[in-house]
Structure formats: structure tokens, C-alpha cells
Amino acid sequence: MQVKLRLFGNYAVYLPPHSERGVAVLSAPAGATVESVLDSIDLPQSARQYVAVNGERARHDLPLHDGDEVRVIVALGGG
């Protein structure tokens, strides 16, 4: 299956070389989860604080489906 992975900010350096503008389309096996896709690009655990699938915040054990979009968003601090 094909999954679109979008990484923001400095996380984009973890995407494969064929990526454009922070987006890559990855092949993933049936039954792949958010975590397994992020593991496949060696994204550090510390970068996985806010993950969304198809625009909704998602748990790392969520099974993915063909055409899903996974976004990893940089956590911002402030106060």
C-alpha cells in the first residue's frame, strides 16, 4: 500500500531523498502502523509527540490504509 508521509520543520531531514517539500510517498506492507512507518525512516522517538493521520491526532499503534496521510508536526513551546 502507499502512504503519504509529511514531516514539518527540521524533521524533514529524515525523509528519503526522493521527497519533495517535506512530503514522501512510501510503500508499506499491509497491516503497517503509524509506528512502523516512522520506524522505517528512523525518526527518533522524541520527534513523535504530535502525529496525525488524515487530519486527526493518532496513536502510534493505529493501523494504516492505502492512501492515508501521516503528518508529524513539530511541537512548539510557548507560554
Phi and psi in degrees as a GROMACS rama.xvg file:
@    title "Ramachandran Plot"
@    xaxis  label "Phi"
@    yaxis  label "Psi"
@TYPE xy
-108.582  133.168  GLN-2
-128.165  133.196  VAL-3
-89.872  129.467  LYS-4
-117.343  123.922  LEU-5
-120.603  121.079  ARG-6
-116.376  137.786  LEU-7
-105.88  158.532  PHE-8
58.9989  -142.235  GLY-9
-71.3928  -7.32506  ASN-10
-70.203  -20.1282  TYR-11
-60.3558  -20.01  ALA-12
-65.2008  -16.4292  VAL-13
-84.9236  -9.26056  TYR-14
-73.0459  154.331  LEU-15
-63.3168  160.003  PRO-16
-58.0383  -27.4335  PRO-17
-78.4331  2.85344  HIS-18
-73.1811  152.332  SER-19
-132.48  130.093  GLU-20
51.5192  42.8914  ARG-21
78.5284  14.3782  GLY-22
-129.78  136.59  VAL-23
-136.329  145.821  ALA-24
-103.28  120.194  VAL-25
-112.549  147.56  LEU-26
-88.1247  133.349  SER-27
-135.027  146.482  ALA-28
-72.2284  157.069  PRO-29
-55.9691  139.102  ALA-30
87.4998  1.4693  GLY-31
-62.2693  148.649  ALA-32
-114.656  170.243  THR-33
-53.1047  -48.6694  VAL-34
-60.6785  -42.778  GLU-35
-67.0032  -34.1855  SER-36
-68.5827  -42.809  VAL-37
-68.0536  -34.1653  LEU-38
-62.6508  -35.7926  ASP-39
-65.2918  -20.5762  SER-40
-107.952  8.73134  ILE-41
59.5411  35.4345  ASP-42
-70.9827  125.372  LEU-43
-60.241  149.124  PRO-44
-56.972  -35.1657  GLN-45
-66.1623  -16.6302  SER-46
-93.0521  2.40887  ALA-47
-105.239  28.2672  ARG-48
-70.5534  -37.7244  GLN-49
-127.755  107.845  TYR-50
-123.844  135.53  VAL-51
-126.658  145.494  ALA-52
-121.003  122.705  VAL-53
52.6002  38.7285  ASN-54
86.3259  0.255923  GLY-55
-117.739  135.319  GLU-56
-54.4676  138.773  ARG-57
-133.858  147.765  ALA-58
-76.5581  156.2  ARG-59
-70.8469  -20.0335  HIS-60
-92.3918  8.27184  ASP-61
-66.3955  125.727  LEU-62
-68.9676  140.502  PRO-63
-99.6932  159.013  LEU-64
-126.289  159.518  HIS-65
-54.1606  129.571  ASP-66
90.8188  -5.02924  GLY-67
-63.434  152.352  ASP-68
-116.205  123.235  GLU-69
-104.936  128.464  VAL-70
-120.22  133.182  ARG-71
-113.514  117.647  VAL-72
-108.185  136.972  ILE-73
-69.8174  127.655  VAL-74
-74.726  131.711  ALA-75
-108.307  141.923  LEU-76
-99.3376  164.424  GLY-77
173.178  -179.229  GLY-78
